[in-house]
């Protein structure tokens, strides 16, 4: 088992909170935009 320092725990908690704040709909929109850009490059 890995022992984490208080700073590491706070960092992981901040990352997880940020990920939870990202909405799936926003990720889908970003993927659509990226795929459109990818098609133009080909």
C-alpha positions as CSV (number, residue, x, y, z in Angstrom):
1,X,0.0,0.0,0.0
2,X,1.2,3.5,-0.8
3,X,1.3,6.2,1.8
4,X,0.5,9.7,0.6
5,X,1.5,12.9,2.2
6,X,-1.1,15.6,3.0
7,X,0.0,17.6,0.0
8,X,-0.4,14.6,-2.3
9,X,-3.9,13.9,-1.0
10,X,-4.9,17.5,-1.5
11,X,-3.6,17.4,-5.1
12,X,-5.5,14.2,-5.9
13,X,-8.7,15.6,-4.3
14,X,-8.3,18.8,-6.4
15,X,-7.8,16.8,-9.6
16,X,-10.8,14.6,-8.9
17,X,-13.0,17.6,-8.1
18,X,-11.9,19.3,-11.3
19,X,-12.7,16.1,-13.3
20,X,-16.1,15.8,-11.7
21,X,-16.9,19.4,-12.7
22,X,-16.3,18.6,-16.4
23,X,-19.6,17.7,-17.9
24,X,-19.9,14.7,-20.3
25,X,-21.7,17.0,-22.7
26,X,-18.8,19.4,-22.9
27,X,-16.4,16.5,-23.6
28,X,-18.7,15.3,-26.4
29,X,-18.7,18.8,-27.9
30,X,-14.9,19.0,-27.8
31,X,-14.6,15.6,-29.5
32,X,-17.0,16.6,-32.3
33,X,-14.9,19.8,-32.8
34,X,-11.7,17.9,-32.9
35,X,-13.0,15.3,-35.3
36,X,-14.2,18.0,-37.6
37,X,-10.7,19.5,-37.6
38,X,-9.2,16.1,-38.2
39,X,-11.3,15.6,-41.3
40,X,-10.2,18.9,-42.7
41,X,-6.6,17.9,-42.4
42,X,-7.0,14.8,-44.5
